[in-house]
Amino acid sequence: MELEATFRVSGINCHAAPFYNPICNYGTLNLRFPYHHCLPPLSNASFYTLSNHYCKASAKESSTEAVEKGRKMSGDDSHDLELVSLTALCPLDGRYWAKVKELAAYVGEYGLIRFRVLVEVKWLSKLSQIPEIPEVPRFSKDAETYLQGLIDGFSLDDAMEVKKIEKVTNHDVKAVEYFLKQRCQSHPEIGKVLEFFHFACTSEDINNLAHALMLKEALSMVILPAMDEVISAISDIAIENAHVPMLSRTHGQPASPTTLGKEMAIFAFRLSQEKQVAEEFVASLGIDFNPYVPQIEPHDYMAKLFHSIIQFNNILVDFDRDIWGYISLGYFKQITKAGEIGSSTMPHKVNPIDFENSEGNLGVANGDLSHLSMKLPISRWQLLIDFCACHLRRDLTDSTVLRNMGVGLGHSLLAYKNTLTGIGKLQVFDNSYLVDGQEI
């Protein structure tokens, strides 16, 4: 594909030579200026005003033909792509996997299947303890140990086996039931009561308990500890700089004097207050019976929990933006590692990328968690007719939405870790109180 373009940059007419890139159909334009001295190399063009630029281009080959040619030349066939970090649709599973992988065991599909197995096994064990159900005799210690082993030893290979069964059943919960029956059919006691797996249960009975356990474990083991690390890191800045004077600003203008430690302590306090709300909620999140429900558990507790995380994230966005501003004012400088490049065109710069990354991911996280909070308590009614007409609230829109819990929590975790990375690079200027002048 040949592309001819005419640009106008800062009032100077430029002509772009034809170019072609077989992979992405875009390439670096070799600009030919009418006067060789009118602009420095293109890499420095960002220093010039581009408000009056324009571009017009004409293609001598259709975009479809160009894409097909590019694929043939690069050997690309997207239909044969395997799922690896470079082909993952979600950056959490690709670029950022190393920072969030600890969460996958709890809120990934493996985690969901694992907790479904736990609920199904515990339910069968409970049935054996109910005298009114003589069809399921009380299990021996050996049988109970065997069942517990199915939970404790549940592996990724086991989850893959469940997925194979699901390809036949086209039902994810039923696949778990069949998997457990296969694993227990040779046991002398459990093999006699296989049909009591999932007895008197709907899929919702299994799922709402599994999701509650997923959330409780994910927050207790990963999210809340990460929140603690952020709060602790900010508290350390506050303590170490309690007496460092700083000129405060209101409406962006110099205002009254304050201290850097005080400004950091404000964030540490706000975050700890919101984290405590989430922590207390998780601590109260037991497996309690809800007597007043429609056909599904309404998920109201999830909405409350996600809102508390959203508020924590909002406070952290405020912190990220303030630190960004303090860096731009010169209160902080950032320590770099040997070999790191702060800017592709201005290597002397060190951009606050960790705080910017954190802010961006907090926005994505809050968008997902906000949708979960608004959607999950709502389920449309269905009309069932038996001897009488009755309304039951149930649809499956919550099922697919619940699979995205890990997205909001994952972007939150990624943001917390990037904030921590950014804090680790901060160094307070000794003369920071002079940055704004001599007002203090």
C-alpha positions in Angstrom: 0.0 0.0 0.0 1.3 3.4 -0.9 0.3 6.4 1.1 0.9 10.0 0.1 0.3 12.7 2.6 0.6 16.4 2.9 1.0 17.9 6.3 1.0 21.5 7.6 3.0 21.8 10.8 3.4 25.3 12.3 2.6 26.9 9.0 5.2 24.8 7.0 4.1 22.6 4.2 5.6 19.2 4.2 5.3 16.2 1.9 5.4 12.6 3.1 7.1 10.0 0.9 5.2 6.8 0.2 5.7 4.1 2.8 4.5 0.6 3.7 4.6 -1.5 6.8 3.5 -5.2 6.2 2.5 -5.8 9.8 0.3 -3.0 10.9 -0.1 -0.9 7.7 1.4 2.1 9.4 5.0 3.2 9.4 7.2 6.2 10.2 6.7 8.9 7.7 9.9 10.1 6.0 9.0 13.8 5.9 10.5 15.9 3.1 10.5 19.6 4.1 10.8 22.3 1.4 13.7 23.8 3.4 16.0 21.5 5.3 16.4 24.0 8.1 12.8 24.8 8.8 12.3 22.1 11.5 14.5 19.9 13.6 14.1 16.1 13.2 10.6 14.7 13.6 11.5 13.4 17.1 11.5 16.9 18.4 8.4 18.1 16.6 6.5 18.0 19.8 8.1 21.2 20.8 6.2 23.1 18.1 2.7 24.3 18.0 0.4 21.9 16.1 -2.8 23.8 16.5 -3.0 24.6 12.8 -1.9 21.3 11.4 -3.7 19.4 8.7 -3.3 16.2 6.9 -4.7 14.7 3.8 -3.9 11.3 2.4 -4.8 9.1 -0.5 -4.5 5.3 -0.5 -3.6 3.4 -3.7 -4.7 0.1 -2.3 -7.8 -0.9 -0.4 -7.4 -1.4 3.3 -8.7 -5.0 3.1 -6.1 -5.9 0.5 -3.4 -4.3 2.5 -4.3 -6.1 5.7 -4.4 -9.4 3.8 -1.0 -8.7 2.2 0.4 -7.8 5.6 -0.9 -11.0 7.2 0.7 -13.1 4.5 4.0 -11.3 4.7 4.1 -11.6 8.5 2.8 -15.1 8.7 0.0 -14.0 10.9 -3.2 -16.1 11.2 -5.3 -14.9 14.1 -7.5 -18.0 13.9 -4.6 -20.1 15.2 -3.5 -17.9 18.1 -3.1 -19.6 21.4 -3.9 -17.8 24.7 -0.6 -16.5 26.0 0.2 -13.2 27.7 0.6 -11.4 24.3 -2.7 -12.6 23.0 -4.8 -12.1 26.1 -7.7 -9.7 25.5 -7.6 -8.4 29.1 -4.3 -6.8 30.1 -4.7 -8.3 33.6 -4.1 -11.7 32.0 -1.4 -10.3 29.7 0.9 -7.4 30.4 0.0 -7.1 34.1 -0.4 -10.8 35.0 2.7 -10.9 37.2 1.2 -8.2 39.5 -2.3 -9.7 39.9 -1.8 -13.5 39.5 -2.2 -14.1 43.2 -5.9 -13.1 42.9 -6.6 -15.7 40.2 -6.9 -18.6 42.5 -9.8 -16.9 44.2 -11.8 -15.0 41.6 -10.8 -16.7 38.3 -12.9 -19.5 36.9 -10.6 -22.0 38.6 -11.6 -20.4 41.9 -15.3 -20.5 41.1 -15.1 -24.2 40.2 -13.1 -24.9 43.4 -15.6 -23.3 45.6 -18.5 -25.0 43.9 -16.8 -28.3 44.6 -16.4 -27.3 48.3 -20.1 -26.4 48.6 -21.3 -29.6 46.8 -19.1 -31.8 49.0 -20.0 -30.0 52.2 -23.7 -30.4 51.3 -23.4 -34.1 50.8 -21.6 -34.4 54.1 -24.3 -32.5 55.9 -27.0 -34.7 54.4 -25.3 -37.7 56.0 -25.6 -36.1 59.4 -29.4 -35.6 59.1 -31.3 -38.5 60.7 -34.4 -37.6 58.7 -32.6 -38.6 55.5 -31.9 -42.3 56.1 -31.0 -42.8 52.5 -27.7 -41.2 53.2 -26.2 -43.0 56.2 -23.8 -41.2 58.4 -20.3 -41.3 56.8 -17.4 -42.9 58.5 -14.3 -41.0 59.3 -12.6 -42.5 56.2 -15.4 -41.3 54.0 -15.3 -37.8 55.5 -11.5 -37.7 55.0 -11.9 -38.8 51.4 -14.4 -36.0 50.8 -12.2 -33.4 52.4 -9.4 -34.6 50.2 -11.4 -33.7 47.1 -11.6 -30.1 48.4 -8.0 -29.8 49.7 -6.5 -31.5 46.7 -8.5 -29.8 44.0 -6.1 -28.9 41.3 -6.0 -27.0 38.0 -6.1 -30.4 36.2 -9.3 -31.2 38.1 -10.8 -27.9 37.0 -9.8 -28.7 33.4 -11.6 -32.1 33.8 -14.7 -30.2 34.9 -14.5 -28.0 31.8 -14.3 -31.1 29.6 -17.5 -32.4 31.2 -19.2 -29.0 30.7 -18.6 -29.3 26.9 -21.0 -32.2 27.0 -23.5 -31.0 29.6 -23.4 -27.3 28.5 -24.1 -26.6 32.2 -21.3 -25.5 34.5 -22.8 -26.5 37.8 -24.0 -29.9 36.5 -20.4 -30.5 35.3 -19.2 -30.1 38.9 -21.8 -32.6 40.1 -20.8 -35.2 37.4 -17.1 -34.7 38.2 -17.7 -35.5 41.9 -19.7 -38.5 41.0 -16.9 -39.8 38.9 -14.3 -39.2 41.6 -16.5 -41.0 44.3 -18.0 -43.9 42.4 -15.3 -46.3 43.5 -15.6 -45.4 47.2 -17.4 -48.1 49.1 -19.6 -45.7 51.1 -19.9 -42.6 49.0 -20.4 -44.7 45.8 -23.8 -45.9 47.1 -25.2 -42.4 47.5 -23.8 -40.6 44.4 -27.3 -39.4 43.4 -27.4 -37.3 46.5 -24.8 -35.0 45.2 -26.7 -31.7 44.5 -29.8 -33.2 46.2 -32.6 -30.7 46.6 -30.4 -27.9 45.3 -30.7 -25.5 42.4 -27.6 -24.0 40.7 -28.2 -20.8 42.6 -27.9 -22.6 45.9 -24.4 -23.7 44.9 -23.4 -20.5 43.2 -24.4 -17.9 45.7 -22.4 -19.7 48.4 -19.4 -20.2 46.1 -19.4 -16.5 45.2 -19.6 -15.5 48.8 -16.6 -17.7 49.6 -14.7 -16.3 46.6 -15.2 -12.8 47.8 -14.4 -13.4 51.4 -11.2 -15.3 50.6 -10.1 -12.9 47.8 -10.5 -9.9 50.1 -9.1 -11.5 53.2 -6.0 -13.0 51.5 -5.2 -10.4 48.8 -7.1 -7.2 48.6 -7.2 -6.1 52.3 -3.5 -6.9 52.8 -2.7 -4.8 49.7 -4.8 -1.9 51.1 -2.9 -2.2 54.4 0.4 -1.9 52.5 -0.7 1.3 50.8 -1.9 2.8 54.0 1.3 1.8 55.8 3.5 3.3 53.0 1.6 6.6 53.1 1.7 6.7 56.9 5.5 6.3 56.7 5.8 9.3 54.5 3.6 11.3 57.0 5.8 10.3 60.0 9.1 10.9 58.3 8.1 14.3 57.0 6.0 15.5 59.9 8.0 18.7 60.2 8.8 19.4 56.6 7.1 22.7 55.8 5.1 23.0 52.6 3.1 25.8 51.0 -0.5 24.6 50.6 -2.7 25.6 47.7 -6.3 26.4 47.3 -7.9 26.9 43.9 -4.4 26.1 42.5 -3.0 29.3 44.1 -0.5 29.6 47.0 -2.3 29.6 50.3 -1.4 28.9 54.0 1.6 27.0 55.1 1.2 23.3 56.1 3.5 20.3 56.5 4.1 17.5 54.1 3.5 15.0 56.9 0.1 16.5 57.7 -1.0 16.3 54.1 0.1 12.6 53.8 -1.6 11.8 57.2 -4.9 13.0 55.9 -4.8 10.4 53.2 -3.6 7.7 55.5 -6.5 8.4 57.8 -9.1 8.5 55.1 -8.0 5.3 53.5 -7.8 3.5 56.9 -11.3 4.5 57.7 -12.7 3.2 54.4 -10.6 0.0 54.6 -12.0 -0.6 58.0 -15.6 -0.5 56.6 -14.6 -3.2 54.0 -12.8 -5.2 56.6 -15.6 -5.3 59.1 -18.0 -6.2 56.3 -15.8 -9.1 55.2 -15.5 -10.3 58.8 -19.3 -10.4 59.1 -19.6 -12.3 55.8 -20.5 -15.7 57.1 -22.6 -18.3 55.4 -25.9 -17.2 56.9 -29.3 -18.2 55.8 -31.4 -15.5 54.1 -35.0 -16.4 54.7 -36.6 -13.7 52.5 -35.4 -14.1 48.9 -36.9 -14.6 45.4 -35.6 -17.4 43.3 -32.0 -16.1 43.7 -30.0 -14.5 46.5 -30.4 -10.8 45.8 -26.7 -9.9 46.1 -27.4 -6.8 48.2 -24.3 -7.5 50.4 -22.1 -7.5 47.3 -23.3 -4.1 46.3 -22.5 -2.7 49.7 -19.1 -4.3 49.7 -18.2 -3.1 46.2 -19.3 0.4 47.1 -16.9 0.4 50.0 -14.0 -0.6 47.7 -15.1 2.1 45.2 -14.8 4.7 47.9 -11.4 3.5 49.0 -10.3 3.7 45.3 -11.7 7.2 45.0 -9.6 8.4 47.9 -6.6 6.7 46.4 -7.3 8.6 43.1 -7.2 11.8 45.1 -3.8 10.7 46.5 -2.4 9.8 43.2 -3.4 13.2 41.7 -2.0 15.1 44.6 1.4 13.3 44.4 1.4 13.9 40.7 0.9 17.6 41.5 3.6 17.6 44.2 6.1 16.1 41.8 5.3 18.8 39.2 5.8 21.5 41.8 9.1 20.0 42.8 8.3 18.8 46.3 9.3 15.3 45.3 11.8 13.9 42.9 11.7 10.3 41.6 14.5 7.9 42.0 15.2 5.8 38.9 17.0 2.6 38.3 20.0 2.3 36.0 18.9 1.7 32.4 15.4 3.1 32.9 14.2 5.7 30.4 11.8 8.3 31.6 10.8 9.6 28.2 11.3 8.3 24.6 12.3 11.8 23.3 13.4 13.5 26.5 15.6 11.1 28.5 16.3 13.7 31.2 12.6 13.5 32.3 11.2 11.1 34.8 7.5 10.9 34.4 5.2 9.9 37.3 4.0 6.8 35.4 3.3 4.6 38.5 0.8 7.1 39.9 -0.7 7.7 36.4 -1.1 3.9 35.9 -2.7 3.6 39.3 -5.2 6.4 38.6 -6.1 4.9 35.3 -6.6 1.4 36.7 -8.6 2.7 39.6 -11.0 4.3 37.1 -11.4 1.0 35.2 -11.9 -0.9 38.5 -14.5 1.6 39.7 -16.4 1.3 36.4 -16.6 -2.4 36.7 -17.4 -2.5 40.5 -20.0 0.2 40.0 -21.8 -1.8 37.3 -21.7 -4.9 39.6 -23.2 -2.8 42.4 -26.0 -1.5 40.3 -26.8 -4.6 38.3 -26.5 -7.5 40.8 -29.4 -6.5 43.1 -31.8 -6.4 40.1 -33.3 -9.5 38.5 -36.4 -9.4 36.3 -39.4 -11.5 37.2 -40.7 -14.6 35.4 -44.2 -16.0 35.4 -44.6 -19.6 36.4 -48.0 -21.3 36.2 -48.8 -24.4 38.2 -51.9 -24.6 40.3 -51.8 -20.9 40.7 -49.9 -18.1 39.1 -46.9 -16.7 40.9 -44.0 -14.4 40.2 -40.4 -15.5 40.8 -37.5 -13.0 40.3 -34.9 -14.8 38.1 -32.9 -14.3 35.0 -29.3 -15.2 34.1 -27.9 -11.7 33.5 -26.3 -11.9 37.0 -24.5 -15.1 36.1 -22.3 -13.5 33.4 -21.8 -10.3 35.4 -20.6 -12.2 38.4 -17.8 -13.7 36.3 -16.4 -10.2 36.1 -15.8 -9.7 39.9 -12.1 -10.5 39.2 -11.9 -7.6 36.7 -12.8 -4.9 39.2 -10.7 -6.5 42.0 -7.8 -7.1 39.7 -7.6 -3.6 38.4 -7.9 -2.4 42.0 -5.0 -4.6 43.1 -2.9 -3.5 40.1 -3.5 0.1 41.1 -2.5 -0.5 44.7 0.7 -2.1 43.6 1.5 0.7 41.2 0.9 3.3 43.9 3.3 1.4 46.2 5.9 1.2 43.4 5.5 5.0 42.9 5.9 5.7 46.6 9.0 3.6 46.7 10.6 5.9 44.1 9.7 9.2 45.9 12.4 11.3 47.6 11.5 14.6 49.2 13.6 17.6 48.2 15.5 19.0 51.2 14.6 22.5 50.1 11.0 21.7 49.1 9.7 24.6 51.2 11.5 27.0 48.9 10.0 25.5 45.7 7.1 28.0 45.7 9.3 30.9 46.6 9.9 32.6 50.0 6.2 32.8 51.2 6.8 30.3 54.1 
